[in-house]
Amino acid sequence: MSERHVALIVEDEPEMAAEIGDLLRALGHDYMHAETLADARALLEQGGFCYALVDLEIKADRQSIKPRVESGMAVVRELRERFPARKANDMHLVPVLVVSGHGRDPENVIGAFKGGIDDFILKPLSAGGQDIGGKIRRCLDMAGRTDHSACRSCRQDAADGPVAAPTPRPMDGEVFWHAPDYSEVRLRGESFCFTGDVNRGVIRILHQAAMAGRPSQSGKATLAQAGSKDAEGKMRNLFGGHPCWGKLLISDRRGKYSLRIA
């Protein structure tokens, strides 16, 4: 077994796969690479990886004419069927991060998170000042894999039920951090806590939109999606007295809102 973390990269573009591989080597990680859904299934059978980085748009097999989002989502689905277990902090024991240029389509982002991914990385990798290494380290840390020596026991538990875990913590120097359920968000060291389901839902939706490159969202639509019963549909009614107002949660004064993440 490797003495370093091993990632499963599912990516059909050789240059992008090489770029991701370079980044992982810089983190001190090894990797295995699959180009197609069929290749990914073979590596799922083989096992031996600590986490996965999955492109959403890949070919089904080497005879396929074109790549499709359905093939990438099939990889995510099969990863989650094989490794469903989460820790008590809600992080999967086998973290899955999507790496995709389709992140600017909210439907794909929401669908991927519903499918069980743990984070989203935009293509190109230079987009939006992403701290990709920080995302990977955070997922591994929260999965109990900070030290690769823990991965053997994590693999043994990955197909079972939830296990106990320490309270997740922000990484040193991380600009933006959130608890898995968005009960706490930190921006440049300042902490904002959210106790209500709707509050947490709004912050989660705006965060996912920001990660998808479309941060400005309708306040009324966001509140409705989060399950708010406020007939007026006004963000100020929910967040106006909260410390996050104007700091973390930003209004354009025309009914649209965004989450400050940098």
N, C-alpha and C positions, 0 to 999 in steps of 0.2 A: 504493500500500500504506500502511496506517496506520502512524504512527510509534510506536504503542503496542501492547502485547499485545492480542490479540483472542481472546475466549473464545467457544466455541459453548455456549449455554445450551439444553438440551432440557428444557422444563418446561411442563406443561399448565395450571397454575394462574396466571392473570395477575398476581395480587397477589404470589405467591411469585417469579415471574419478575422482577417489578419490584423486589422486595427484593434478590434476587441481583444484579440490574443496578446498584442503588444501591451495594452493597458493592463491586462491581468498579470502578465509577467512582471510588470512594474510594481504590482501589488504583492509580488511574491507567490502568485498562484499558478497552478498548472491548469490545463483544460483539455477536453476532448471536443471534437467538432462534428456536427451533423449538418448536411446541406438540405436534406429533404425530410418530410414526415416519415418516410420509410426508414431512412438512416437514423432518425431520432428514436424511433421505436426499437431499433436494434440496440442502441446505446442504453435505452431504458431497461432492456432485458439484461444488459451487461452490468449496469449499475456502477458504483464506485465514485460518483460525483457528489459534491457537497451542496451545490446550488445550481440553478439553471438560468441562462440568459437566452431568451427566445425571441426571434424575429416573428412578427405576426404574419408576414406575407412570404410564404415559402412554397415550393413545389411539393406535390404529393409524393412523387418518386422521380427517378431520372428519365422516365419517358413522358413526363408531363410537359405540356406546351408552355404553360405560364404559371407563375406563383399565385397563390390565392390566400386571402386572410383566413379562410376556413381551415386550411392546413395548419397554420400557426396556432389557431385556437384549438385544434385537435390535439396538438402537442401539450398545450396548457391543460386541457381537460384530462388527458391521460396522465400527466404528471400528478395532478391533484387526485385522480382516482387511485393512483398507486401510492401517493404520499399525502394522505389527507390530514395527518395529525398536526395540531397546533400546540404551542406552549400556553401557559396560563395568561401570558401577555398578548395572546391572539396571533402571534407570529408563527407561520408554518415551520416545522422542523427542517423541511427542505425548501428554502426560499426560492421563489421564481420571480425573475424580473423580466419584463418585456422590453426589448430594444427595437423600436419601430419608428418609421417615418409617418405612420398612420396615427401618431399621438395627437395630431391636430384635429382629428375627428372625434368629438366627444363620445359618439356611440361606440367607437372602438375602445376608447379608454375605459368607459363604464363597463362594457362587455368583458374586457380583460380582467378588471377588478372583480366583477361578479364571478368570473371563471376561476378566481382564486389566486391571482398574482399578488405579489407583496410590494412591488414598486414598478415604476415606469421610467424608461430612459429614452429620450428622443434622439432620432437621427436628424442631422448629423450629430456625432457625439459632442461637437463643439457648441451645439445649440443651447441658448439660454443660460450660459454660465453654469451648466450642470456640474455638480460634484459627484461624478460617477463612482469614484473610489469610495467616497463617503457613504453613498447609497448602499454599495455592496457590503462595506464594513458594518453599517448599521443593521442590515438584514441578518448578517452572520452573527453579530453580537446578540441581537434579540432572539435568534434561534438557538442560542447557547453554544455557538460555534466560534467564539472569539479565538480560541486556541484549537488548532486542527486536531489535537489529541482527543478532543471531545466528540469528533465526528463519528467515530466507530459506534459509540453508544447512541448518538442521534440517529444513525442509520437503522439501528436495531429497533428504535422506538417509532420511526417515521410512519409506519403503516398502522400504528395503534392509536389509542385515544390521547387526549390532552395530558400533558405532564406539567409538574410544577416548574416555575421559573422565577428568577429575580425580577424586580420591578425594572422595566426598561429605562435607560438613561440616555441623555443626549451625548453625542461624541464630542470630544474636546475640539473647540474651534468651529463647530458646526453652526452655520448662520441660521438655518431653519430646522426645527425638529418638531415632531408631533408624536404623542402616544398613539398606539394602534387604534384606539377608539376615539381619538381626538378629544379626550377629556382634558388634555393639557397640550398647549402649543407654545413653543419658545422661539422668539425671534431676536437674534443677537443678544441672547442671555436673558431677555425679559420674558417672564412666564405669564401666560393667559390660560385660565381654567374655564371649562364649559361643563355644566352639570346637566343640562336638559338634552333630551334626544334630538329635538329640532335644532338647537344651537350647534350640537356636534355634527349633525347632518349637513347644515349649511357650510360649516368650516370644511368638512370633508369634500363636499361638492366643489367648492371654490378652489380648494387645493388641487383636486384632480383636474379642474379646468386650467389652472395655472400651469400644471405640469404638462398639459396637452398643448400649451402655447396659445390658449384662447381664454385669458384670465377674466375678461370683462363679461359678466353674466347678468341677465335680468334678475332684479331682486325678487319680483313676484314669482317668476318661474322657479327660481332657486328655493324660495320658501315653500312653494307647493311641492316640489320634488322632495324636500326634506320632511314633509308631513305636517307643515304648519296649518292650523285651522283659523289663522287670523284673516278675517274677511277683508281687511284693508290691504293685506299683503305688503306691509311696509317693514323693511329691515330695521328702521329706527325703533319701531315698537318692540322689537326683540333684543336689539343690541345697543340702543341709544345710550343706556346707562352703563354699559359694559366697558371696562378699561381697554378692550381691543379696538373700540370705535375710533377710527382715524389713525390708528397705529398699525394694526394688523389687518383690519377690515376697512377697505378704502371705497368711498363712494365717488362716482363721477358727477354727482348732483343731477343726473338725468335718468335715474332709475336703474343704473347698472353698477355692479359691485365687483371687486376683485380682492384677492388675498395677497398681501405682501409677503413674499418668500425670500427676498434677497435685499 
